[in-house]
Every structure is written in C-alpha cells, then in structure tokens.
Amino acid sequence: MSAFDDLEAIEPRRIWEGVTVQVVDGERVTFARVELEANSVVPEHSHANEQVGTLVEGSMAFTIGGERRELAPGATWSIGANVPHSVETGPGGAVVIEVFAPPRYDWRQ
C-alpha cells in the first residue's frame, strides 16, 4: 500500500444533502476536503472528534458553540470534542479543508 494518492482520484462521499467529502485517513487523524453546494446547510451536530479547518473557496456562516461568524477564504476554526456546530453556505457554495482527531471512523465505508 502506497503512502501517496491523488486527491482527484479519491471518490467523493455524500455526508449531507449538498455536502460531499474526500477523505484521507491516517492512524490518528482524518484529513478531509469538503465541498458544500450553494445555499446548503449542515445541521447542528457534535462528535467526539476535535475538528480544525480553513475555508479555501466561497463563503459560509459557521456557528460553533453558539458563536456565529460569517467567513471568507482564509478563515480558520477549531472545534473541541462534543461542541455543537452548524454551517450555512452562501450562493457560491464553499470548499473547506479540515482535519479530525481521532479519525472519522463513521466516514469509513
């Protein structure tokens, strides 16, 4: 098994309506490229994984632990384990890069 791959060769997985993810798993982390369609919503949820990320393209409103921010490319976030969070994208959608620890075992299918 090679340590290398090409992001474009990784099949996107649908995780919510209008939201797909391409995943690279390590032993202790999950790296994800998340693409959100225009005007999509990730409903409030939480998980045991810590989550850090950056907005690469587009715009979105991110609510983390009750704090809401309008984000533009270059914005970053850090979400502790079990902290509720949700996202709403703008009319151009969004692309984000995120890392989760421990890995998102629920995405391994």
C-alpha distances in whole Angstrom, upper triangle without the diagonal:
4,7,9,10,14,16,18,15,15,18,20,22,25,26,30,32,32,29,25,22,19,16,14,13,13,14,18,18,18,18,20,22,25,27,30,33,37,39,36,36,34,36,37,34,33,30,29,26,27,27,27,27,29,31,30,32,35,37,37,39,37,39,37,40,43,42,42,41,41,38,37,34,34,35,32,33,32,32,32,31,33,35,36,35,36,35,38,37,39,40,37,35,32,28,27,24,24,22,22,22,22,19,21,20,22,20,17,18
4,5,8,11,14,16,14,14,17,20,22,25,26,30,32,31,28,24,21,18,16,12,13,12,14,18,17,17,17,19,20,23,26,29,32,35,37,35,35,33,36,36,34,33,30,29,26,27,26,26,26,27,29,27,30,33,35,35,37,36,38,36,39,42,41,41,39,39,36,35,32,31,32,30,31,30,31,32,31,33,35,36,35,35,34,36,35,38,39,36,33,30,27,25,22,22,21,22,22,22,19,21,21,23,21,18,20
4,7,11,13,16,14,14,17,19,21,25,25,29,31,30,27,23,20,16,14,10,11,10,12,15,14,14,14,16,18,21,24,27,30,34,36,33,34,31,34,34,32,30,28,27,23,24,23,23,22,24,26,25,27,30,32,33,35,33,35,34,36,39,38,38,36,36,33,32,29,28,29,27,28,27,28,28,28,31,32,33,32,33,32,34,33,36,37,34,31,28,24,23,19,19,18,19,19,19,17,19,19,22,20,18,20
4,7,10,12,11,12,15,17,20,23,24,28,30,28,25,22,18,15,13,10,12,12,15,17,16,15,14,15,16,20,22,25,28,31,34,32,32,30,33,34,32,31,28,28,24,25,23,23,22,23,24,22,25,28,30,31,33,32,34,33,36,39,38,37,35,35,32,30,27,26,28,26,27,27,28,29,29,32,33,34,32,32,31,33,31,33,34,31,29,26,22,21,18,19,18,19,20,21,18,20,20,23,20,18,20
4,7,9,7,8,12,14,17,20,22,25,27,25,22,19,16,12,11,9,11,13,16,18,16,14,13,13,14,17,19,23,25,28,31,29,30,28,31,32,30,29,27,27,24,24,23,22,21,21,22,21,23,26,28,29,32,30,33,32,35,37,36,35,34,33,30,29,26,25,27,25,26,26,27,29,29,31,32,32,30,30,29,30,29,31,32,28,26,23,20,19,17,17,17,19,21,21,18,19,20,21,18,17,18
4,5,5,7,11,13,16,19,21,24,25,23,20,17,14,11,11,10,13,15,19,20,18,16,13,13,12,15,17,20,22,26,28,27,28,27,30,31,30,30,28,28,25,25,23,22,20,20,20,18,20,23,26,27,30,29,32,31,34,37,35,34,32,31,28,26,23,23,25,24,25,26,27,29,29,31,32,32,30,29,27,29,27,28,29,25,23,21,17,17,15,17,17,20,22,23,20,20,21,22,19,18,19
4,5,5,9,10,13,16,18,20,22,19,17,13,11,7,9,8,12,15,18,19,17,14,11,10,9,12,13,17,19,22,25,23,24,23,26,28,27,26,25,26,22,23,20,19,17,17,17,15,17,20,22,23,26,25,28,28,31,33,32,31,29,28,24,23,20,20,22,21,22,23,24,27,27,29,29,29,26,25,24,25,23,25,25,22,20,17,14,14,12,14,15,17,20,21,18,18,19,20,16,16,18
4,6,8,9,13,16,18,20,21,19,17,13,12,9,11,12,15,18,22,23,20,17,14,12,11,13,13,16,18,21,24,23,24,24,27,29,28,28,27,28,25,26,23,22,20,19,19,16,17,20,23,24,27,26,29,30,33,35,34,32,30,29,26,24,21,22,24,24,25,26,27,29,30,31,31,31,28,27,25,25,23,24,24,21,19,17,14,15,14,17,18,20,23,24,21,20,22,22,18,18,19
4,6,9,12,16,18,21,22,20,18,14,13,9,11,11,14,17,21,22,20,17,15,14,13,15,15,19,20,24,26,25,26,25,28,30,29,29,28,29,26,26,24,24,22,22,22,20,20,23,26,27,29,29,32,32,35,37,36,34,33,32,29,27,25,25,27,26,27,28,29,31,30,32,32,32,30,28,27,27,26,27,27,24,22,20,17,18,17,18,19,21,23,24,20,20,20,21,17,16,17
4,6,9,13,15,18,19,18,15,12,9,6,7,8,11,15,18,19,17,14,12,11,10,12,13,17,19,22,25,22,23,22,25,27,25,25,24,25,22,23,21,21,19,20,20,19,19,22,24,25,27,26,29,29,32,34,33,32,31,30,27,26,23,24,25,24,25,25,25,27,27,28,29,28,26,25,24,25,23,26,26,23,21,19,16,16,15,16,16,18,20,21,17,16,17,17,13,13,13
4,6,10,13,15,17,15,13,10,8,6,8,11,13,17,20,21,19,15,14,12,11,12,12,15,17,21,23,20,22,20,23,25,24,25,23,25,22,24,22,22,21,21,21,20,20,22,24,24,27,26,28,28,31,33,33,31,31,29,27,26,24,25,26,25,26,26,26,28,27,28,29,28,26,24,23,24,22,25,25,22,20,18,16,16,16,17,18,19,21,22,18,16,17,16,12,12,12
4,7,9,12,13,12,10,6,5,5,8,11,14,17,20,21,18,14,13,10,9,9,9,12,13,17,19,17,18,17,20,22,21,22,21,23,21,22,19,20,18,19,18,17,17,19,21,20,23,22,25,25,28,30,30,28,27,26,24,23,22,23,23,23,23,24,23,25,25,25,26,25,22,21,19,20,19,21,21,19,16,15,13,14,14,15,16,17,20,21,17,15,16,15,11,12,12
4,6,9,11,11,8,5,5,6,8,12,14,17,20,20,18,14,14,11,11,9,10,12,14,17,19,16,16,15,17,20,18,19,18,21,19,20,18,20,18,20,19,19,19,20,21,21,22,21,23,24,26,28,28,27,27,26,24,24,23,24,24,23,23,23,22,24,23,23,24,22,20,19,18,19,18,21,22,20,17,16,14,15,15,15,16,16,19,19,16,13,14,12,8,10,9
4,6,7,8,6,4,6,9,11,15,17,20,23,23,20,16,16,12,12,10,10,10,11,15,16,13,13,12,14,17,16,18,18,20,19,21,19,20,19,20,19,19,19,19,20,19,20,20,21,22,25,26,27,25,25,24,23,23,23,24,24,23,22,23,22,24,23,22,22,21,19,17,16,16,16,19,20,19,15,15,14,15,16,16,17,17,20,21,17,14,15,12,10,12,11
4,7,8,6,6,7,10,11,15,16,19,21,21,18,15,15,12,12,10,10,10,12,15,16,12,11,9,11,14,13,14,14,17,16,18,16,18,17,19,18,19,19,19,19,17,19,17,19,19,21,23,24,22,23,22,21,23,22,24,22,21,20,20,19,20,19,18,19,17,15,14,13,15,15,19,20,19,16,15,14,14,15,14,16,15,18,18,15,12,13,10,8,11,12
4,6,5,7,10,13,15,19,20,23,25,24,21,18,18,15,14,11,11,9,11,13,13,9,8,7,9,12,12,14,15,19,18,19,17,19,18,19,18,19,19,18,18,16,17,16,17,18,20,21,22,21,21,21,20,22,22,24,22,22,20,21,19,21,20,19,19,16,14,12,11,12,13,16,17,17,14,14,14,15,16,16,18,17,20,21,18,15,16,13,12,15,15
4,6,8,12,15,17,21,23,26,28,28,24,21,21,17,16,13,11,9,9,11,11,7,8,8,10,14,15,17,19,22,21,23,21,22,20,21,19,20,19,18,18,16,17,17,18,20,23,23,24,22,22,21,21,22,22,25,24,23,22,24,22,24,24,22,22,19,17,14,12,12,12,15,15,16,13,14,15,16,18,19,21,21,24,24,22,19,20,17,15,18,18
4,7,10,14,17,20,22,26,28,28,24,21,20,16,14,10,8,6,5,8,9,6,8,9,12,15,16,19,20,23,22,23,20,21,19,19,17,17,16,14,15,14,16,16,18,20,23,23,23,21,21,19,19,19,20,22,21,22,21,23,22,25,24,24,23,20,17,14,12,11,10,12,13,12,9,11,12,14,16,17,20,21,24,25,23,19,21,18,16,19,19
4,7,10,13,17,19,22,25,24,20,17,16,12,11,7,6,5,6,10,11,7,8,8,11,14,15,17,17,20,19,20,17,18,16,16,14,15,14,14,14,13,15,15,17,18,21,22,22,20,20,19,17,18,18,20,19,19,18,20,19,22,21,21,20,18,15,13,11,11,10,13,14,13,10,10,10,11,13,14,16,17,20,21,19,16,18,16,13,16,17
4,7,10,14,16,19,22,22,19,15,13,10,8,6,5,7,9,12,14,11,12,11,14,17,17,18,18,20,18,19,17,17,16,16,15,15,15,15,16,15,18,17,19,20,23,25,25,23,22,21,19,20,19,20,20,19,19,20,20,22,22,22,22,20,17,15,14,14,13,16,17,15,12,11,10,11,12,13,15,16,19,20,17,14,16,14,11,14,14
4,6,10,12,16,19,18,15,11,10,6,6,4,6,9,12,15,17,14,14,13,16,18,17,17,17,19,16,17,14,15,13,14,14,14,15,16,17,16,19,17,20,20,23,25,25,23,22,22,19,20,18,19,19,18,18,19,18,20,20,21,21,20,17,16,15,16,15,18,19,17,14,12,10,10,10,10,12,13,16,17,14,12,14,13,9,11,13
4,7,10,13,17,17,14,10,8,6,5,7,9,12,14,18,20,17,18,16,19,21,20,20,19,20,17,18,15,16,14,15,15,15,16,18,19,19,22,20,23,23,26,28,27,26,25,24,22,21,19,20,20,19,19,20,20,22,22,23,23,23,20,19,18,19,18,21,22,19,16,14,11,11,10,10,12,13,16,17,14,12,14,14,10,11,12
4,6,10,13,13,10,7,6,5,7,9,12,15,18,21,23,20,20,18,20,21,19,19,17,18,15,16,14,15,14,15,16,16,18,20,22,21,23,21,23,22,25,28,27,26,26,25,23,23,21,21,21,19,19,19,19,20,19,21,22,22,20,20,19,21,21,23,25,23,19,17,14,12,10,10,10,11,13,14,10,9,11,12,8,9,11
4,7,10,11,9,6,5,6,9,12,15,18,21,24,26,23,23,21,23,24,22,21,19,19,15,16,15,15,14,16,18,17,20,22,24,24,25,23,25,24,27,29,29,28,28,28,25,25,22,22,22,20,20,19,20,21,20,22,23,24,22,23,22,24,24,26,28,25,22,19,16,14,11,11,10,11,12,13,10,10,12,13,10,10,13
4,7,8,6,5,6,8,12,14,17,20,24,27,28,25,25,22,24,24,22,20,17,16,13,15,14,15,16,18,20,20,23,25,26,26,27,25,26,24,26,29,29,29,29,29,27,27,25,24,24,21,20,19,19,20,18,21,22,23,22,23,23,26,26,29,30,28,25,22,19,17,14,12,10,10,10,10,7,8,9,12,10,9,12
4,5,5,6,8,11,14,17,21,23,27,30,31,28,28,25,27,26,23,21,18,17,14,15,15,16,17,19,22,22,25,28,28,28,29,26,27,26,27,31,30,31,30,31,28,28,26,25,25,22,21,19,20,20,19,21,23,25,24,25,26,28,28,31,33,31,28,25,21,19,15,13,10,10,10,9,7,10,11,14,13,12,15
4,6,8,11,14,18,20,24,26,30,33,34,31,30,26,28,27,24,22,18,16,14,15,16,17,19,22,25,25,28,31,31,30,31,28,29,27,28,31,32,32,32,33,31,31,29,27,27,24,23,21,20,20,18,21,23,25,25,27,27,31,31,34,36,34,31,28,25,22,18,16,13,11,10,8,7,11,11,14,14,12,16
4,7,10,13,17,19,23,25,29,32,32,29,28,25,26,25,22,19,16,13,11,11,13,14,16,20,23,24,27,29,29,28,29,26,26,23,25,28,28,29,29,30,28,29,27,25,25,21,20,17,17,16,15,18,20,22,22,24,25,29,29,32,35,33,30,26,23,20,17,14,10,9,6,5,6,10,10,14,14,14,17
4,7,10,13,15,19,22,25,28,29,26,25,22,23,22,20,17,14,13,9,10,10,11,13,16,19,20,23,25,26,25,25,22,23,21,22,26,26,26,26,27,25,25,23,22,21,18,17,15,15,14,14,16,18,20,20,21,22,25,25,29,31,29,26,23,20,16,13,10,7,6,5,5,4,8,10,13,12,12,16
4,6,10,12,16,18,22,25,26,23,22,19,21,20,18,16,14,13,10,10,9,11,12,15,17,18,20,23,23,22,23,20,22,20,22,25,25,25,25,25,23,23,22,20,20,17,16,15,14,15,14,17,18,19,18,19,20,23,23,26,28,26,23,20,17,14,11,8,6,5,7,7,5,6,9,11,9,10,14
4,7,10,13,16,20,23,24,21,21,18,21,21,19,18,16,16,12,12,10,10,10,12,14,14,17,20,21,20,22,19,21,20,22,25,24,24,23,23,21,21,18,17,17,15,15,14,15,16,16,19,19,20,19,19,19,21,21,24,26,23,20,17,14,11,7,6,5,7,9,11,8,9,12,14,11,12,15
4,6,10,12,16,19,20,18,18,15,18,19,17,17,16,16,13,13,10,10,9,11,12,12,15,17,18,17,19,17,19,19,22,24,23,22,21,21,19,19,17,16,16,14,14,15,15,17,17,19,19,19,17,17,16,18,18,20,22,20,17,14,10,8,6,5,6,8,11,13,10,10,13,13,10,12,15
4,7,10,13,16,18,16,17,15,18,20,19,19,18,19,16,16,13,12,10,10,10,10,11,14,15,15,18,17,19,19,23,25,24,22,21,20,17,16,14,15,15,14,15,16,17,19,20,21,21,21,18,17,15,17,15,18,19,17,14,11,7,6,5,7,9,11,15,17,14,13,16,16,13,15,17
4,6,10,13,15,12,13,12,15,17,16,17,17,19,16,16,13,13,10,10,10,10,11,12,13,13,15,14,17,17,21,22,21,20,19,18,15,15,14,15,15,14,14,16,16,19,19,20,19,18,15,14,12,13,12,15,16,14,11,8,6,5,6,8,11,12,16,18,15,13,16,15,12,15,17
4,7,10,12,10,12,12,15,17,18,19,20,22,20,20,16,16,13,12,10,10,9,10,12,12,15,15,18,19,22,23,23,20,19,17,15,15,13,16,16,16,17,18,19,22,22,23,22,20,17,15,12,12,10,13,13,11,8,6,5,7,9,11,14,16,20,21,19,17,19,18,15,18,19
4,7,8,6,8,9,13,15,16,18,19,22,20,20,17,17,14,13,11,11,10,9,10,9,12,13,16,18,21,21,21,18,17,15,14,14,14,16,16,16,17,19,19,22,22,22,21,19,15,13,10,9,7,10,10,9,5,5,6,8,11,13,16,18,21,23,21,18,21,19,17,20,20
4,6,6,9,11,14,17,19,21,23,26,24,24,21,20,18,17,14,14,11,10,11,11,13,15,18,20,24,23,23,20,19,17,16,15,16,19,18,19,20,22,22,25,26,25,24,22,18,15,12,10,7,9,8,7,5,7,9,12,15,17,20,21,25,27,24,22,24,22,19,22,22
4,6,9,12,15,18,20,23,25,28,26,26,22,22,19,18,14,15,12,9,9,10,12,14,17,20,24,23,22,19,18,15,14,14,15,19,18,20,21,23,23,27,28,27,25,22,19,15,12,9,6,6,5,5,4,7,11,13,17,19,23,24,28,29,27,25,27,25,23,26,26
4,7,10,13,16,18,21,24,27,26,25,22,22,20,19,16,17,14,11,10,9,10,13,15,19,21,20,20,17,16,14,14,15,17,20,19,20,20,23,22,26,26,25,23,20,17,13,10,7,5,5,5,8,6,9,13,15,19,20,23,24,28,29,28,25,27,25,23,27,27
4,7,10,13,15,18,20,24,23,23,20,20,18,18,15,16,14,12,11,9,11,12,14,17,20,19,19,16,16,15,15,16,17,20,19,19,19,21,20,23,24,23,21,18,15,11,8,6,5,8,9,10,7,9,12,14,17,18,21,21,25,26,24,22,24,21,20,23,23
4,6,9,12,15,17,21,20,20,18,19,17,17,15,18,16,14,12,10,10,10,11,14,17,16,17,14,15,14,15,17,18,20,18,19,18,19,18,21,21,19,18,14,11,8,6,5,7,10,12,13,10,11,13,14,17,17,20,20,23,24,23,20,22,20,19,22,23
4,7,8,11,14,17,16,17,15,16,15,16,15,17,17,15,14,11,10,9,10,12,14,15,16,14,15,15,15,17,18,20,18,17,16,17,15,17,17,16,14,11,9,5,5,6,9,12,15,15,12,12,13,13,15,15,17,17,20,21,19,16,19,16,16,19,20
4,6,10,13,17,17,18,16,18,18,19,18,21,20,19,17,13,12,11,10,12,13,13,15,14,16,16,17,20,21,23,20,19,17,18,15,17,17,15,13,10,8,5,7,8,12,15,17,19,16,16,17,16,18,17,19,18,21,21,21,18,20,17,17,21,22
4,7,11,14,15,15,14,17,17,19,18,22,22,20,18,14,12,10,8,9,10,10,12,12,15,16,17,20,22,23,20,18,16,16,13,14,14,11,10,6,5,4,8,10,14,17,20,21,18,18,19,17,19,17,19,17,19,20,20,17,19,17,18,21,23
4,7,11,12,13,12,15,16,19,19,22,23,22,20,17,15,12,11,10,10,12,14,15,17,19,19,22,23,24,21,19,16,15,12,12,11,9,8,5,6,7,10,13,16,20,23,23,20,19,19,18,18,16,17,15,16,17,17,14,16,14,15,19,20
4,7,8,10,10,14,15,18,19,23,24,23,22,18,17,13,12,10,10,12,15,16,18,20,20,23,24,23,21,18,15,13,9,9,8,5,6,5,6,9,12,16,19,22,25,25,22,20,20,18,18,15,15,12,13,14,14,12,14,13,15,18,20
4,5,8,9,13,15,19,20,23,25,25,24,21,20,16,15,13,13,16,18,19,20,22,22,25,25,24,22,19,16,13,10,9,6,5,7,8,10,12,15,18,21,25,27,27,24,22,21,18,18,14,13,10,11,10,11,9,11,10,12,15,18
4,7,9,13,16,20,22,25,27,27,26,23,22,19,17,15,14,18,19,21,23,25,24,27,26,25,23,20,16,13,10,8,5,5,9,11,12,15,18,22,24,28,31,30,27,24,23,20,19,15,13,10,9,8,10,9,11,11,13,16,19
4,6,10,13,16,19,21,24,25,24,21,21,17,17,14,15,18,19,20,21,23,22,24,24,22,20,17,14,11,9,7,5,7,9,12,12,15,17,21,22,26,29,28,24,22,20,17,15,12,9,6,5,5,7,7,10,11,12,14,18
4,7,10,14,17,20,22,23,22,20,19,16,15,12,13,17,17,18,19,21,20,22,21,20,17,14,11,8,6,5,5,8,9,11,12,15,16,20,22,25,28,27,24,21,19,16,14,10,8,6,5,7,9,10,13,14,15,17,21
4,7,10,13,16,18,20,19,17,16,13,13,11,13,16,16,16,16,18,16,18,18,16,14,11,8,6,5,7,8,10,10,11,11,13,14,17,18,22,25,23,20,17,15,12,10,7,6,5,7,9,10,10,14,14,14,17,20
4,7,11,13,16,18,17,16,16,13,14,12,14,17,16,16,15,17,14,16,15,13,11,7,6,4,6,9,11,13,12,14,12,14,14,17,18,21,24,22,19,16,14,10,8,6,5,7,9,12,12,13,17,17,17,19,22
4,7,9,12,14,14,13,14,12,14,13,16,18,16,16,14,15,12,13,11,10,8,6,5,7,9,12,14,16,15,16,13,14,13,16,15,18,21,19,16,13,11,7,5,4,6,9,12,15,14,14,18,19,17,20,23
4,6,9,11,11,11,13,11,14,14,18,19,17,16,13,13,10,9,8,6,6,4,7,9,12,15,18,19,18,18,15,15,13,15,14,16,19,17,14,11,9,6,6,7,9,12,16,18,18,18,21,22,20,22,25
4,6,8,8,9,11,11,14,15,18,19,17,15,12,11,8,7,5,6,6,7,9,12,14,18,20,21,19,19,15,14,12,13,11,13,15,13,11,7,6,5,7,9,12,15,19,21,20,19,23,23,21,23,26
4,7,9,11,14,14,18,19,22,23,21,19,16,14,10,8,5,6,8,10,12,15,18,21,23,25,23,22,19,18,15,15,13,14,15,12,11,7,5,5,7,10,14,17,20,23,22,21,24,24,22,24,26
4,7,10,13,14,18,20,23,24,22,19,16,13,10,8,5,8,10,12,15,18,20,24,25,26,24,23,20,18,14,14,11,11,12,9,8,5,5,7,10,13,17,20,23,26,24,23,26,26,23,26,27
4,7,11,13,16,19,22,22,20,17,14,11,9,7,7,10,11,13,15,19,20,24,26,26,24,23,19,16,13,11,8,7,8,6,6,4,7,9,12,15,19,21,25,27,26,24,28,27,24,27,28
4,7,10,13,16,19,19,17,13,11,7,6,5,7,10,10,12,14,17,19,22,24,24,22,20,16,14,10,9,6,5,8,7,7,6,9,10,13,15,19,21,25,27,26,24,28,27,25,28,29
4,6,10,13,16,16,14,10,8,6,5,7,9,12,10,12,12,16,16,20,22,21,19,17,13,10,7,6,4,5,9,9,8,7,10,10,14,15,18,20,23,25,24,23,26,24,23,26,28
4,7,10,13,12,10,7,6,4,6,9,12,14,11,12,12,15,15,18,20,20,16,14,11,8,6,5,6,8,12,13,11,10,13,13,16,16,19,20,23,25,25,23,26,25,24,27,29
4,6,10,10,8,6,5,7,7,11,13,14,11,10,9,11,11,14,16,16,13,11,7,6,5,7,9,11,15,15,13,12,13,12,14,14,16,17,20,22,22,20,23,22,21,25,27
4,7,6,5,4,6,9,10,14,16,17,13,13,10,12,10,13,15,14,10,8,5,5,6,9,12,14,18,19,16,15,17,15,17,16,18,18,20,22,22,21,24,22,22,26,28
4,5,5,6,9,12,12,16,18,17,14,12,9,9,7,9,11,11,7,6,4,7,9,12,15,17,21,22,19,17,18,16,17,15,16,15,17,19,20,19,22,21,21,25,27
4,6,8,11,15,16,19,21,21,17,15,12,11,8,9,11,10,6,5,6,9,12,15,18,21,24,25,23,21,22,19,20,18,18,17,18,20,21,20,23,22,23,26,29
4,6,10,13,15,19,22,21,18,17,14,14,12,13,15,13,9,8,8,9,12,14,17,19,23,24,22,21,23,21,22,20,21,20,22,23,25,23,26,25,26,29,31
4,7,10,12,16,19,18,15,14,12,12,11,13,16,15,11,10,9,10,12,14,16,18,22,23,21,20,21,19,21,19,21,20,22,24,25,24,27,26,26,30,32
4,7,9,13,16,17,13,13,12,13,13,16,18,17,13,12,9,9,9,10,13,14,18,19,18,17,18,17,19,18,21,21,23,25,26,24,28,26,26,30,32
4,6,10,13,13,10,11,10,13,14,17,19,19,16,14,11,11,10,11,12,13,16,17,16,15,16,15,17,17,20,21,23,26,26,25,28,27,27,30,32
4,7,11,12,9,11,12,15,16,20,22,22,19,17,14,12,10,9,9,10,13,14,13,12,15,14,17,18,21,22,25,27,27,26,29,28,27,31,33
4,7,8,6,9,10,14,15,19,21,22,19,18,14,13,10,10,9,10,13,13,12,10,12,11,14,15,18,20,23,25,25,24,28,27,25,29,31
4,6,6,9,12,16,18,21,24,25,22,21,17,16,13,13,11,10,13,11,11,9,11,11,13,15,19,21,24,27,26,26,29,28,27,30,32
4,6,9,12,16,18,22,24,25,23,22,19,18,15,15,12,12,14,12,12,9,9,9,11,14,17,20,23,26,25,24,28,28,25,28,30
4,6,10,14,17,20,23,25,22,22,19,19,16,17,15,16,18,16,15,12,11,10,11,13,15,19,21,24,24,24,28,28,26,28,31
4,7,11,14,17,20,22,19,19,16,16,14,15,14,15,18,16,15,12,12,10,11,12,15,17,20,23,23,22,26,26,25,27,30
4,7,10,14,17,18,16,17,14,15,13,16,15,17,20,19,17,13,12,10,10,9,12,14,16,19,20,20,23,24,22,25,28
4,7,10,13,15,12,13,11,12,12,15,15,18,21,20,18,15,14,11,11,9,11,12,14,17,18,18,21,22,21,24,27
4,7,10,12,10,12,11,13,14,17,18,21,24,23,21,18,17,13,12,10,10,10,12,14,16,16,20,20,20,23,26
4,7,8,7,9,8,11,13,16,18,21,25,24,21,18,18,14,14,11,10,10,11,13,14,14,18,18,18,21,24
4,6,6,9,10,14,16,20,22,25,28,28,25,22,21,18,17,13,12,10,10,12,14,14,17,18,19,21,25
4,6,9,11,14,17,21,23,26,30,29,26,23,22,19,18,14,13,10,9,10,12,12,15,15,17,19,22
4,6,9,13,16,20,22,26,29,29,26,24,23,20,20,16,15,12,12,12,14,13,15,15,17,20,22
4,6,10,13,17,20,23,27,27,24,22,22,19,19,16,15,13,14,15,16,15,18,17,19,22,25
4,7,11,14,17,21,24,25,22,20,21,18,19,16,17,15,16,17,18,16,19,17,19,22,24
4,7,11,14,17,20,21,18,16,17,15,16,14,15,14,16,18,18,16,19,17,18,22,24
4,7,10,14,17,18,15,14,15,14,16,14,16,16,18,20,20,17,20,18,18,22,23
4,7,10,13,14,11,10,12,11,14,14,16,17,20,21,21,18,21,19,19,22,24
4,7,10,11,9,10,12,13,16,16,19,20,23,25,24,21,24,22,21,25,26
4,7,8,5,6,10,11,15,16,19,21,24,26,25,22,25,23,22,25,26
4,5,5,8,11,13,17,19,22,24,28,30,28,26,29,27,25,29,30
4,6,9,13,15,19,21,25,27,30,32,31,28,31,29,27,30,31
4,7,10,13,17,19,23,25,29,31,29,27,30,28,26,29,29
4,7,10,14,16,20,22,25,27,25,23,26,24,22,25,26
4,7,10,13,16,19,22,24,23,21,24,23,20,23,24
4,7,10,14,16,20,22,20,19,22,21,18,21,22
4,6,10,13,17,19,17,16,19,19,17,19,21
4,7,10,14,16,15,14,18,18,15,18,20
4,7,10,13,11,11,15,15,14,16,19
4,7,9,9,9,13,14,13,15,18
4,6,6,7,10,12,11,13,17
3,5,7,10,12,13,14,18
4,7,8,11,12,13,16
4,6,9,9,9,13
4,5,6,7,11
4,5,5,9
4,6,8
4,6
4
